[in-house]
Amino acid sequence: MSTFAMGRGAVFAGALTCAVAFGATGCSGSKSSSSSSGSTGITTAGSASTTTGTHGSSSSSSTTTTGSSSTSSTTGSSSGSTGTTASNSGSGSGSTTSNGSTTASNSGSGSGGSTGTNLNAGMTANDPATFTSPFDAVASPAAVLFSAISTADGTGQVFAASPPVSGNALEINAVTQGNVLVAPAALAFGSDLSFSTVYVADPAGNNGLVAGNANFDHGAIFTFTTSSGASTPTVVSGTEGFEPTGVGILADPLGGDDTLIFTGRDPVSGSWGLYSMDAAGGNGATVLSQQGDLVRPSNIALDSLGDVYIADNDGTTTSIKLFDGTAIGTIASGLKTGWPTGLSLNADGFTLDVAAIDPATGKSAIAHVDTTGVNPTTFTVVGTGNEPAGLHGDSTGTLSTFVDGTANGGTVFVVAP
């Protein structure tokens, strides 16, 4: 495998050792640290399923018994009392008889019950025994998904971090397996509301699974689902060899296939650029913009109109650029960031949050960039590290995920944007 010199830890003050020496290709799975700062968390409204349990009785010619069972979010009535619980058990008495054989039926006390734990600002994922060097993180209503290096075998993997029963330490489990991912730099959910389809941009991913692929280990966009335990990511056909570093999803308003928007390097011309293609793959990538407009693009953020915000590094500092469907312009420059550089459009629609280094403290922080240019950029320090990486807002606009590659060995934060 060739080493993709794009390092989190190179001139970006970033977080990966996919060392980024500009102009080189290849990437290795571990990252070296450099200077960066602060991190923030994200708040996501959790969801609890609610099912109504019933209390029923029927009689036949035999014995009637009172039985109990658990239901999810139950309304039970017994002795005239009712109660509703979310994702819990309730009780009520019910009886069913059938020709001498007794079957226990619905159950529960109609009193209250506890609600499932939701994601909240202040929660963190940190477990050096399980992962190191986190790259990016996205939040669904139920969990945070983040990419990192597995401590067990050094492969790139995606992990799910779920809210704990108590406290702020998220519970971590791998949702991918195998040795396909190497440096999973960026994550994006598909547009389906189940949050079960995930896309991964990996500039050094092992796409040798594609027979006869001449672009082996120049990365690809990968996809997997979270619906059936840990799965092996598969290549989105047509993205092989692009060394992709950022990915986003544009939904079809008519319900058709999603469109992938990604940054990477054209495997033929070698030019860094912004590309699009059908998320189902197979039709080839369309060039939206190439070198001349972009120097070394990292992650992206999309607004509701389909405009694309791009973090672009010139070897010293990072600029934030906007592709409006026609041309690319610069809206902010001079930021010190890590690699990958995470960014997310705030719920107000005009503030862009960027994972950066606070110039006053040298710590990882969220840089709040006014895309209208009216207000100066401000910084909110997150944690105590100095290697900012991924940053995403959740679907509700109330929480953000922030990744720092050095904080306590690598930490994913959930923060209020």
Stockholm file with secondary structure:
# STOCKHOLM 1.0

chainA/1-417         MSTFAMGRGAVFAGALTCAVAFGATGCSGSKSSSSSSGSTGITTAGSASTTTGTHGSSSSSSTTTTGSSSTSSTTGSSSGSTGTTASNSGSGSGSTTSNGSTTASNSGSGSGGSTGTNLNAGMTANDPATFTSPFDAVASPAAVLFSAISTADGTGQVFAASPPVSGNALEINAVTQGNVLVAPAALAFGSDLSFSTVYVADPAGNNGLVAGNANFDHGAIFTFTTSSGASTPTVVSGTEGFEPTGVGILADPLGGDDTLIFTGRDPVSGSWGLYSMDAAGGNGATVLSQQGDLVRPSNIALDSLGDVYIADNDGTTTSIKLFDGTAIGTIASGLKTGWPTGLSLNADGFTLDVAAIDPATGKSAIAHVDTTGVNPTTFTVVGTGNEPAGLHGDSTGTLSTFVDGTANGGTVFVVAP
#=GR chainA/1-417 SS CCCCCEEETSTTCCEEEEEECTTCCCCCSSCEECCCEECCCCCCCCCCCCCCCCCCBCCCSSCCCCBCCCCSSCBCCBTTBCCBCSSSCCCCCBEEEETTEEEECCCCCCSCCCCCCCCCTTCEECCTTTEEEEEEEEECSSCEEEEEEETTTSCEEEEEEECCSSSSBCEEEECBCSSCBSCCCEEEECSSTTCCEEEEEETTCCCTTSTTCTTTTSCEEEEEESTTSSBCCEECTTCTTSCCCEEEEECCTTSCCCEEEEEEECTTTCCEEEEEEETTCCSCCEEEEEBTTBSSEEEEEECTTCCEEEEEECSSCEEEEEECSSCEEEEEEEECCCSSCCEEECTTSSEEEEEEECTTTCSEEEEEEETTSSSCCEEEECSSCSCEEEEEECTTSSCEEEEESSGGGSEEEEECC
#=GC SS_cons         CCCCCEEETSTTCCEEEEEECTTCCCCCSSCEECCCEECCCCCCCCCCCCCCCCCCBCCCSSCCCCBCCCCSSCBCCBTTBCCBCSSSCCCCCBEEEETTEEEECCCCCCSCCCCCCCCCTTCEECCTTTEEEEEEEEECSSCEEEEEEETTTSCEEEEEEECCSSSSBCEEEECBCSSCBSCCCEEEECSSTTCCEEEEEETTCCCTTSTTCTTTTSCEEEEEESTTSSBCCEECTTCTTSCCCEEEEECCTTSCCCEEEEEEECTTTCCEEEEEEETTCCSCCEEEEEBTTBSSEEEEEECTTCCEEEEEECSSCEEEEEECSSCEEEEEEEECCCSSCCEEECTTSSEEEEEEECTTTCSEEEEEEETTSSSCCEEEECSSCSCEEEEEECTTSSCEEEEESSGGGSEEEEECC
//
